[in-house]
Amino acid sequence: MGEFVLNPQLEADTHLVSELESCSLRLLDDARWPWLVLVPRIAGIEEWHDLSKGQRIMIDDEVARVACALKTMTGCEKINIATIGNMVRQLHIHVIARNQEDANWPGPVWSYGEREPYEQDDADSFITAFKRNF
């Protein structure tokens, strides 16, 4: 199947947070929402059901841990978790903190308005704060 390579679009659109046991954890470069992305470090995987049961269990545990830490950090009302993958085929899992006051509530975040990239200092601050809660 080959060696794992992060999709160039995911790399361009995110900041590295941490390398977990199974996934690369990344911050999506859109300051409108606290939005993390987990990318399983498995070459050639596009769909959740393509993973082995053992891989799904390990990745699901990492997603749950990230979601709990993000909720604790942000105090959000709702955590959205999704694996859409229509534009970037490489399997990746979105974990997004949502509140009634945020942009486009209660609608989805995808394709809503224009992305608002983080200033590097703000991205670094978010990552540091997240790591303290993780």
BAFI-3210 file (N, C-alpha, C; in Angstrom, 3 decimals, decimal comma, padded with zeros to 6 digits):
// residues 134
n [1|2|3|4|5|6|7|8|9|10|11|12|13|14|15|16|17|18|19|20|21|22|23|24|25|26|27|28|29|30|31|32|33|34|35|36|37|38|39|40|41|42|43|44|45|46|47|48|49|50|51|52|53|54|55|56|57|58|59|60|61|62|63|64|65|66|67|68|69|70|71|72|73|74|75|76|77|78|79|80|81|82|83|84|85|86|87|88|89|90|91|92|93|94|95|96|97|98|99|100|101|102|103|104|105|106|107|108|109|110|111|112|113|114|115|116|117|118|119|120|121|122|123|124|125|126|127|128|129|130|131|132|133|134]
n.u [000,822|002,103|003,851|002,696|001,540|000,817|-001,992|-001,535|-003,337|-004,562|-002,295|-001,641|-003,853|-003,909|-002,542|000,034|-000,680|-000,122|001,456|-000,302|-000,831|-002,067|-002,896|-002,300|-002,687|-004,318|-004,820|-007,390|-007,008|-008,849|-010,174|-012,753|-014,061|-013,290|-011,528|-010,509|-008,589|-008,174|-005,901|-005,603|-002,615|-002,212|-001,458|-003,135|-005,838|-009,208|-011,831|-013,853|-014,809|-012,881|-010,867|-009,325|-010,931|-009,494|-007,939|-009,999|-010,990|-008,774|-008,461|-010,983|-010,886|-008,891|-010,198|-012,354|-010,973|-009,773|-012,104|-013,269|-011,280|-011,297|-013,889|-013,750|-011,753|-012,902|-015,474|-017,733|-021,087|-021,731|-020,207|-019,164|-018,601|-017,153|-016,650|-016,287|-014,966|-015,330|-014,005|-011,285|-009,878|-008,357|-008,659|-009,901|-010,776|-013,038|-013,286|-015,199|-015,839|-018,874|-021,197|-024,196|-023,888|-022,031|-020,695|-023,034|-024,637|-027,532|-026,493|-024,334|-020,704|-019,275|-018,377|-019,352|-019,386|-016,337|-013,135|-011,301|-008,194|-005,911|-003,877|-000,421|000,526|-001,884|-002,776|-000,684|-001,121|-003,662|-003,031|-001,192|-002,857|-004,735|-003,146|-002,550|-005,012|-005,360]
n.v [-001,204|001,171|004,107|006,316|009,504|012,810|014,425|017,071|019,268|019,084|019,486|022,125|023,513|023,336|023,407|021,725|020,003|017,793|014,580|011,796|008,422|006,968|008,885|011,974|014,979|017,961|021,507|023,163|025,795|028,056|030,516|030,950|028,897|026,620|024,063|020,945|018,424|015,046|012,895|009,748|007,924|006,117|004,645|005,229|005,097|005,917|005,713|005,244|002,653|001,166|000,746|-001,529|-003,406|-003,164|-000,878|001,028|001,076|002,083|004,613|005,739|005,983|007,961|010,095|010,487|011,261|013,647|015,136|015,366|016,861|019,197|020,126|020,607|022,588|024,697|025,035|024,645|024,237|022,083|019,348|018,657|015,895|014,538|012,717|013,577|014,036|014,608|016,518|016,323|013,343|011,653|009,869|011,658|013,090|015,336|017,447|019,571|022,417|023,817|026,526|028,302|030,975|031,051|031,359|030,672|028,943|026,942|025,573|023,665|023,840|023,604|025,034|027,539|030,933|032,904|031,613|032,392|032,864|031,922|034,181|033,594|033,652|033,418|030,887|029,357|029,893|028,736|026,041|025,519|025,911|023,890|021,590|021,675|020,942|018,437]
n.w [000,000|000,391|001,686|004,262|003,352|003,927|002,610|000,302|000,316|002,839|004,393|003,666|004,605|007,353|010,737|012,395|015,354|017,045|016,966|017,319|018,572|016,447|014,626|012,860|014,414|013,762|013,441|011,896|009,616|010,156|011,814|012,658|013,931|016,610|015,449|014,832|013,145|012,571|011,095|010,053|010,107|007,832|004,881|001,805|002,628|002,342|003,224|006,158|006,601|005,331|007,085|009,396|012,020|014,417|013,855|013,596|016,210|017,664|016,446|016,872|019,652|019,901|018,605|020,375|022,706|021,819|021,236|023,802|025,145|023,592|024,067|026,825|026,852|025,337|026,324|024,851|023,439|021,820|020,162|016,946|014,881|012,034|008,966|006,060|003,382|000,610|-000,935|-000,275|-000,517|001,134|004,143|006,838|009,967|011,185|014,013|015,677|017,607|018,600|019,036|019,898|019,232|017,225|013,839|011,345|012,883|013,357|011,244|008,977|008,976|006,656|003,570|004,220|004,049|003,971|004,604|007,548|008,121|010,743|012,610|013,014|015,698|017,107|016,299|017,375|020,102|020,474|019,968|022,042|024,300|023,808|024,025|026,747|027,801|026,780]
ca.u [000,000|002,980|004,109|001,740|001,889|-000,294|-002,515|-001,022|-004,372|-004,658|-001,095|-001,726|-005,001|-003,876|-001,318|000,280|-000,852|000,603|001,384|-000,846|-000,410|-002,576|-003,280|-001,721|-003,715|-004,040|-005,765|-007,792|-006,654|-010,050|-010,358|-014,172|-014,460|-012,241|-011,746|-009,367|-008,681|-007,306|-005,611|-004,949|-001,355|-002,309|-001,396|-004,166|-007,173|-010,152|-013,130|-013,858|-015,022|-011,675|-009,983|-009,586|-011,639|-008,510|-007,615|-011,170|-011,054|-007,707|-008,740|-012,164|-010,436|-008,207|-011,231|-013,087|-010,089|-009,662|-013,396|-013,413|-010,359|-011,764|-015,078|-013,270|-011,002|-013,732|-016,764|-018,749|-022,362|-021,858|-019,061|-019,511|-017,570|-017,560|-015,673|-016,952|-014,001|-015,707|-013,016|-009,995|-010,256|-007,640|-009,491|-009,608|-011,929|-013,216|-013,823|-015,460|-016,594|-019,938|-022,028|-025,309|-023,456|-020,989|-021,088|-023,895|-025,375|-027,097|-026,108|-022,985|-019,596|-018,705|-018,738|-020,034|-018,589|-014,910|-012,219|-010,556|-006,970|-005,323|-002,551|000,420|000,540|-003,166|-002,746|000,233|-001,793|-004,703|-002,375|-000,648|-003,997|-005,310|-002,223|-002,722|-006,271|-005,307]
ca.v [000,000|002,333|004,899|007,393|010,863|013,721|015,103|018,442|020,232|019,039|020,122|023,566|024,102|023,022|023,551|020,533|020,104|016,707|013,257|010,830|007,058|006,545|010,009|013,307|015,906|019,232|022,605|023,743|027,216|028,884|030,987|031,126|027,800|025,715|022,979|020,044|017,370|013,897|012,193|008,473|007,755|004,839|004,948|004,795|004,945|006,994|005,515|004,685|001,210|000,522|000,460|-002,770|-003,172|-002,668|000,512|001,859|001,216|002,999|005,959|006,204|006,409|009,245|011,097|010,766|012,024|015,003|015,803|015,717|017,951|020,409|020,604|021,166|023,809|025,772|025,170|024,703|023,558|020,901|018,920|017,989|014,977|014,108|012,239|013,846|013,590|014,784|017,349|015,694|011,931|010,979|009,819|012,598|013,226|016,697|017,591|021,013|022,959|024,702|027,263|028,999|032,296|031,010|031,565|029,711|028,040|025,564|024,957|023,092|024,771|023,429|025,964|028,715|032,154|032,869|031,187|033,440|032,215|032,335|034,778|032,512|033,698|032,907|029,432|028,809|029,986|027,715|024,740|025,410|025,735|022,565|020,589|021,684|020,246|017,087]
ca.w [000,000|000,363|002,887|004,514|002,960|004,180|001,428|000,251|000,690|004,305|004,943|003,419|005,306|008,784|011,540|013,192|016,805|017,676|016,360|018,262|018,253|015,140|013,768|012,930|014,896|013,107|013,614|010,621|009,569|010,049|013,183|013,005|014,808|017,095|014,489|014,735|012,137|012,798|009,860|010,342|009,380|007,132|003,450|000,876|003,216|002,020|003,860|007,511|006,536|004,802|008,212|010,131|013,281|015,381|013,503|013,931|017,669|018,096|015,945|017,589|020,979|019,752|018,304|021,615|023,599|021,259|021,420|025,224|025,466|022,916|024,787|028,085|026,568|024,780|027,005|023,796|023,657|020,973|019,363|015,692|014,396|010,693|007,988|004,786|002,389|-000,787|-001,634|000,006|-000,394|002,222|005,337|007,911|010,845|011,693|015,362|015,666|018,734|018,107|019,989|019,255|018,775|016,190|012,446|010,667|013,785|013,605|009,977|008,903|008,775|005,329|002,482|004,755|004,059|003,625|005,662|008,244|008,599|012,012|012,729|013,528|017,159|017,593|016,088|018,382|021,404|020,495|020,064|023,402|025,208|023,586|024,580|028,212|028,112|026,228]
c.u [000,858|003,083|003,069|002,322|000,656|-000,699|-002,045|-002,067|-004,570|-003,459|-001,174|-002,792|-004,976|-002,517|-001,156|000,092|000,019|000,512|000,928|-000,407|-000,824|-002,745|-002,365|-002,860|-003,352|-005,152|-006,104|-007,561|-007,877|-010,461|-011,821|-014,658|-013,231|-012,428|-010,469|-009,641|-007,686|-007,142|-004,912|-003,695|-001,300|-002,386|-002,622|-005,573|-008,028|-011,452|-012,977|-013,955|-013,846|-010,672|-010,303|-010,320|-010,690|-008,121|-008,775|-011,252|-010,009|-008,005|-009,948|-011,788|-009,733|-009,208|-011,977|-012,242|-009,935|-010,959|-013,596|-012,510|-010,809|-012,975|-014,682|-012,594|-011,917|-015,013|-017,923|-020,011|-022,423|-020,541|-019,608|-018,320|-018,038|-016,367|-016,298|-016,071|-014,397|-014,657|-011,599|-010,294|-009,556|-008,510|-008,994|-010,908|-011,936|-013,819|-013,953|-016,288|-017,600|-020,710|-023,122|-024,899|-022,475|-021,573|-021,885|-024,603|-026,842|-026,668|-024,692|-021,929|-019,044|-019,278|-019,524|-019,071|-017,155|-014,093|-011,505|-009,306|-006,509|-004,090|-001,686|000,449|-000,748|-003,255|-001,852|-000,403|-002,880|-004,079|-001,821|-001,766|-004,613|-004,433|-002,316|-003,962|-006,263|-004,530]
c.v [001,257|003,032|006,002|008,738|011,719|014,413|016,560|019,497|020,260|019,718|021,644|024,245|023,918|023,354|022,265|020,850|019,061|015,458|012,292|009,434|006,641|007,678|011,203|014,239|017,302|020,228|023,166|025,248|028,072|029,280|031,180|030,058|027,099|024,379|022,171|018,954|016,279|013,161|010,883|008,308|006,349|005,162|004,414|004,672|006,165|006,895|004,865|003,157|000,462|000,182|-000,909|-002,417|-002,611|-001,219|001,442|002,100|002,212|004,436|006,547|006,691|007,762|010,362|011,475|011,589|013,464|015,776|016,234|016,894|019,255|020,985|021,236|022,514|024,963|026,026|025,209|023,934|022,217|020,625|018,220|017,143|014,452|013,620|012,379|013,380|013,734|015,560|016,814|014,244|011,212|011,028|010,823|012,845|014,639|016,637|019,094|021,403|023,980|025,312|027,992|030,349|032,237|031,147|030,379|028,710|028,036|024,839|024,418|024,155|024,721|024,421|027,176|029,894|031,938|032,466|032,405|032,818|032,786|033,194|033,694|032,486|033,136|031,390|028,773|028,819|028,929|026,338|024,515|025,159|024,346|021,486|020,533|020,900|018,791|016,234]
c.w [000,000|001,704|003,019|004,082|003,200|002,885|001,433|000,645|002,207|004,949|004,806|004,280|006,810|009,402|012,344|014,676|017,483|016,805|017,440|017,848|016,842|014,144|013,935|013,335|014,428|013,413|012,246|010,675|009,238|011,460|013,575|013,968|015,358|016,367|014,345|013,712|012,518|011,480|010,222|009,476|008,767|005,645|002,715|001,420|002,894|002,810|005,231|007,460|005,901|005,904|008,796|011,418|014,340|015,119|013,881|015,436|018,157|017,684|016,652|018,988|020,902|019,460|019,578|022,583|023,125|021,486|022,866|025,598|024,824|023,627|026,116|027,860|026,188|025,556|026,018|024,183|022,943|020,272|018,121|015,268|013,043|009,885|006,605|003,624|000,936|-001,572|-001,452|000,340|000,760|003,480|006,374|008,667|011,416|013,092|015,593|016,885|018,208|019,268|019,227|018,678|017,610|014,790|011,927|011,576|013,386|012,333|010,001|008,619|007,356|004,331|002,967|004,777|003,628|004,840|006,243|008,843|009,941|011,760|013,373|015,047|017,751|017,416|017,136|019,765|021,536|020,708|021,466|024,404|025,035|024,222|026,107|028,617|027,667|027,168]
res [m|g|e|f|v|l|n|p|q|l|e|a|d|t|h|l|v|s|e|l|e|s|c|s|l|r|l|l|d|d|a|r|w|p|w|l|v|l|v|p|r|i|a|g|i|e|e|w|h|d|l|s|k|g|q|r|i|m|i|d|d|e|v|a|r|v|a|c|a|l|k|t|m|t|g|c|e|k|i|n|i|a|t|i|g|n|m|v|r|q|l|h|i|h|v|i|a|r|n|q|e|d|a|n|w|p|g|p|v|w|s|y|g|e|r|e|p|y|e|q|d|d|a|d|s|f|i|t|a|f|k|r|n|f]
***
